[in-house]
Amino acid sequence: MTAIVTKIKVERSAADVFNYATDPTRFKEWQQGVVDGRMDTDAAPEVGTRCVTTRRIGGANRSSVSTVTRIDPPKVWGVRGIDGPIRAIVDLTVKPLTANSSELTISVDFTGHGIGKVLVPLMVRPQSRKEMPSNLVALKRHLESR
C-alpha cells in the first residue's frame, strides 16, 4: 500500500483545524463527492465510534462506514473503513505552528475487497491523488474565511 499524504498550512488554531477537519457534517464543504456525513452518536467521538459518509459515486449516493481507530484532540485522528468494496484508511495530524496557525497532514490509503481489489489501483488511488490537494485548499479556504 502506498498512502497519499497531503499537507497544508492553515491560519487557524490547531483546535479549530482539528474540530473542522474531523467533523463529518462538514466533509461536504471541502471533500469532493461527499453529500453527507455524521457520527453514529451525539457523544464525543472515541476509539470505536462509527462515522457514516455518503458520497456521490457513478451517479448514485453510496454510504460507507468507518470506525475511529485513534483520537487525541487536537493532534491526531484516524479512521478505517469497515464495509464495502473500497475501504479508506485515513490518518490526520494537526501540528500547531503558532497560536493561530497550524499544519494539517492527511494520509489516505485504501484496501479493496471483491471488485474493489481492481478499482483501488486503477481508479481510486489516482483519483484520490488528484483530489486531495484541492480538497485541502477548500478546507483552508472555508476555515480561514470563518
TORLUMGU-807169 format. One line per 4 residues: number of its first residue (from 1); their letters; for each residue x negated, y negated, z of N, C-alpha, C. Coordinates in pm, whole numbers, plus 50000, padded with zeros to 5 digits. Example, Ala and Ser with C-alpha at 12.3 -4.5 7.8 and 13.67 -1.06 7.14 Angstrom:
<nodes>
1	as	48681,50569,50780,48770,50450,50780,48680,50330,50780 ~ 48715,50225,50708,48633,50106,50714,48710,49997,50787
</nodes>
This chain:
<nodes>
1	mtai	49917,50119,50000,50000,50000,50000,49913,49876,50000 ~ 49955,49777,49925,49885,49651,49919,49983,49541,49957 ~ 49966,49489,50078,50057,49385,50125,50035,49256,50047 ~ 50141,49180,50033,50137,49049,49969,50133,48949,50084
5	vtki	50023,48874,50093,50003,48780,50203,50007,48638,50149 ~ 50092,48555,50208,50108,48416,50167,50100,48327,50290 ~ 50027,48216,50277,50010,48121,50387,50051,47981,50342 ~ 50097,47902,50440,50128,47762,50411,50118,47681,50540
9	kver	50074,47558,50527,50070,47465,50640,50201,47388,50642 ~ 50262,47381,50761,50391,47314,50777,50375,47208,50885 ~ 50422,47088,50856,50413,46977,50952,50529,46984,51052 ~ 50527,47090,51130,50623,47111,51238,50555,47194,51345
13	saad	50610,47193,51465,50552,47270,51575,50564,47419,51547 ~ 50480,47496,51613,50484,47643,51597,50622,47696,51634 ~ 50683,47643,51739,50816,47690,51780,50919,47662,51672 ~ 50915,47541,51613,51010,47507,51506,50993,47601,51386
17	vfny	50868,47624,51346,50841,47711,51231,50887,47853,51260 ~ 50851,47904,51377,50888,48041,51414,51039,48057,51417 ~ 51107,47965,51486,51253,47976,51500,51324,47972,51365 ~ 51278,47888,51275,51340,47877,51143,51309,48000,51057
21	atdp	51182,48038,51052,51139,48146,50962,51192,48283,51004 ~ 51229,48300,51130,51277,48430,51178,51429,48432,51199 ~ 51498,48328,51159,51644,48320,51175,51710,48369,51046 ~ 51766,48491,51047,51825,48545,50924,51938,48460,50866
25	trfk	52006,48380,50949,52112,48295,50896,52054,48183,50808 ~ 51924,48159,50818,51856,48057,50738,51783,48114,50616 ~ 51770,48246,50606,51694,48306,50496,51741,48257,50360 ~ 51874,48240,50344,51927,48199,50213,51881,48059,50174
29	ewqq	51835,47979,50271,51787,47844,50243,51650,47844,50177 ~ 51572,47951,50200,51434,47948,50150,51389,48076,50079 ~ 51466,48183,50085,51427,48307,50017,51514,48328,49894 ~ 51449,48341,49779,51521,48363,49654,51601,48493,49662
33	gvvd	51725,48486,49615,51809,48605,49609,51888,48637,49734 ~ 51856,48575,49847,51929,48605,49970,52060,48527,49970 ~ 52170,48597,49999,52300,48533,50007,52357,48530,50149 ~ 52301,48614,50238,52349,48615,50376,52248,48690,50464
37	grmd	52249,48657,50591,52164,48726,50686,52216,48707,50828 ~ 52191,48807,50911,52235,48798,51050,52162,48902,51134 ~ 52154,48876,51263,52107,48977,51359,52231,49052,51404 ~ 52214,49173,51453,52330,49253,51495,52373,49224,51638
41	tdaa	52316,49120,51698,52352,49083,51834,52341,48933,51850 ~ 52414,48878,51946,52401,48737,51977,52290,48712,52079 ~ 52241,48818,52141,52133,48805,52239,52002,48774,52168 ~ 51903,48730,52243,51771,48703,52186,51715,48832,52126
45	pevg	51659,48823,52004,51604,48945,51942,51490,49004,52026 ~ 51481,49136,52020,51373,49208,52086,51340,49328,52000 ~ 51232,49397,52032,51197,49516,51954,51317,49611,51953 ~ 51353,49656,51833,51468,49745,51816,51593,49674,51767
49	trcv	51600,49541,51781,51715,49467,51730,51721,49482,51579 ~ 51841,49493,51526,51858,49509,51382,51893,49377,51315 ~ 51840,49362,51194,51863,49245,51111,51924,49295,50980 ~ 52035,49233,50939,52101,49269,50813,52085,49153,50716
53	ttrr	52026,49182,50601,52005,49081,50497,52076,49127,50370 ~ 52152,49036,50310,52221,49066,50186,52157,48984,50074 ~ 52117,49055,49969,52053,48992,49853,52136,49019,49728 ~ 52126,48928,49634,52188,48944,49502,52086,49017,49416
57	igga	52115,49141,49380,52023,49224,49302,52101,49286,49187 ~ 52056,49261,49066,52120,49320,48949,52267,49287,48938 ~ 52305,49165,48974,52443,49123,48961,52536,49165,49073 ~ 52481,49233,49175,52565,49277,49288,52498,49238,49420
61	nrss	52579,49218,49522,52527,49193,49656,52494,49326,49722 ~ 52371,49337,49772,52327,49460,49838,52268,49424,49974 ~ 52319,49491,50077,52271,49468,50213,52166,49571,50249 ~ 52070,49527,50329,51970,49619,50382,51952,49589,50530
65	vstv	51917,49692,50603,51899,49680,50748,51752,49698,50780 ~ 51703,49608,50864,51566,49616,50915,51573,49618,51066 ~ 51470,49670,51128,51462,49666,51273,51339,49585,51313 ~ 51354,49508,51419,51242,49429,51470,51140,49527,51530
69	trid	51016,49517,51482,50910,49607,51529,50816,49538,51628 ~ 50811,49406,51621,50732,49329,51718,50781,49187,51720 ~ 50775,49128,51839,50819,48990,51853,50750,48929,51974 ~ 50689,48814,51951,50623,48736,52056,50633,48589,52018
73	ppkv	50752,48528,52044,50773,48388,52005,50675,48296,52078 ~ 50625,48194,52015,50645,48155,51874,50529,48199,51785 ~ 50471,48315,51813,50350,48356,51740,50371,48465,51637 ~ 50434,48576,51673,50443,48689,51580,50582,48750,51577
77	wgvr	50616,48803,51462,50744,48870,51440,50723,48971,51329 ~ 50777,49089,51346,50766,49191,51243,50896,49268,51231 ~ 50931,49304,51108,51048,49388,51083,51012,49494,50982 ~ 51088,49603,50986,51066,49714,50894,51202,49762,50847
81	gidg	51217,49772,50714,51342,49822,50655,51365,49966,50695 ~ 51492,50000,50723,51524,50136,50768,51626,50207,50680 ~ 51671,50139,50572,51767,50206,50484,51744,50163,50339 ~ 51805,50235,50250,51799,50201,50109,51673,50253,50039
85	pira	51673,50243,49908,51561,50295,49830,51434,50208,49838 ~ 51450,50080,49873,51336,49989,49885,51339,49928,50024 ~ 51233,49952,50101,51229,49908,50241,51110,49815,50262 ~ 51140,49696,50306,51036,49596,50328,50972,49612,50465
89	ivdl	50844,49580,50470,50769,49570,50595,50716,49427,50598 ~ 50766,49347,50692,50732,49206,50697,50667,49174,50830 ~ 50552,49107,50824,50484,49057,50942,50464,48908,50925 ~ 50504,48833,51026,50498,48688,51022,50414,48642,51140
93	tvkp	50323,48549,51113,50239,48491,51218,50243,48339,51206 ~ 50260,48272,51318,50256,48127,51322,50140,48086,51412 ~ 50051,48005,51355,49934,47957,51430,49946,47807,51445 ~ 49954,47756,51570,49959,47610,51586,49826,47548,51545
97	ltan	49833,47440,51469,49712,47366,51430,49698,47241,51517 ~ 49811,47173,51538,49821,47059,51630,49958,47073,51696 ~ 49997,46975,51775,50128,46980,51839,50241,46980,51737 ~ 50215,46920,51620,50320,46907,51519,50282,46963,51383
101	ssel	50189,47056,51379,50161,47124,51252,50119,47267,51282 ~ 50154,47355,51189,50131,47498,51208,50096,47563,51075 ~ 50030,47678,51085,50005,47759,50965,50094,47883,50977 ~ 50174,47904,50874,50262,48020,50867,50202,48120,50769
105	tisv	50188,48244,50814,50140,48352,50728,50246,48461,50727 ~ 50286,48500,50607,50383,48609,50593,50319,48717,50507 ~ 50318,48838,50560,50269,48956,50490,50389,49045,50460 ~ 50405,49081,50332,50518,49163,50290,50466,49285,50214
109	dftg	50520,49400,50246,50492,49519,50168,50621,49599,50158 ~ 50619,49702,50079,50740,49779,50053,50707,49927,50047 ~ 50803,50008,50092,50795,50151,50069,50916,50189,49985 ~ 50896,50282,49896,51004,50327,49810,51050,50467,49849
113	hgig	51181,50487,49840,51243,50617,49869,51333,50649,49751 ~ 51327,50771,49701,51406,50806,49583,51363,50721,49464 ~ 51459,50656,49398,51430,50570,49283,51338,50455,49322 ~ 51338,50417,49449,51252,50309,49497,51103,50338,49478
117	kvlv	51066,50466,49475,50925,50503,49452,50877,50452,49316 ~ 50968,50447,49220,50935,50397,49087,50948,50244,49083 ~ 51052,50191,49147,51081,50048,49140,50979,49962,49215 ~ 50928,50010,49328,50836,49928,49409,50715,49883,49328
121	plmv	50637,49974,49269,50519,49927,49195,50550,49856,49063 ~ 50658,49896,48996,50689,49840,48865,50759,49705,48871 ~ 50847,49687,48970,50929,49565,48973,50920,49487,49103 ~ 50929,49557,49215,50945,49489,49343,50819,49412,49386
125	rpqs	50704,49479,49387,50580,49409,49426,50548,49293,49332 ~ 50552,49312,49199,50524,49198,49110,50621,49081,49132 ~ 50749,49111,49150,50848,49005,49173,50820,48934,49305 ~ 50786,49009,49407,50756,48950,49538,50631,48862,49531
129	rkem	50529,48908,49459,50406,48828,49442,50438,48694,49377 ~ 50531,48696,49284,50571,48574,49214,50656,48483,49304 ~ 50746,48542,49382,50841,48464,49461,50785,48409,49592 ~ 50695,48481,49657,50652,48442,49792,50596,48300,49800
133	psnl	50507,48258,49711,50458,48120,49722,50570,48016,49713 ~ 50664,48034,49619,50772,47936,49607,50869,47947,49724 ~ 50888,48066,49780,50971,48079,49900,50912,47997,50015 ~ 50780,48006,50034,50719,47932,50145,50720,47782,50120
137	valk	50709,47741,49994,50722,47598,49963,50863,47550,49998 ~ 50964,47632,49967,51102,47597,50002,51120,47591,50154 ~ 51061,47686,50226,51068,47685,50372,51006,47556,50426 ~ 50888,47521,50378,50818,47399,50420,50905,47276,50392
141	rhle	50962,47268,50273,51046,47154,50235,51166,47142,50329 ~ 51233,47252,50356,51350,47249,50445,51311,47208,50586 ~ 51205,47267,50637,51165,47238,50774,51117,47094,50791 ~ 51036,47046,50698,50980,46911,50712,51082,46802,50686
145	sr	51195,46836,50622,51298,46734,50596,51402,46729,50707 ~ 51391,46819,50805,51490,46825,50914,51460,46722,51019
</nodes>
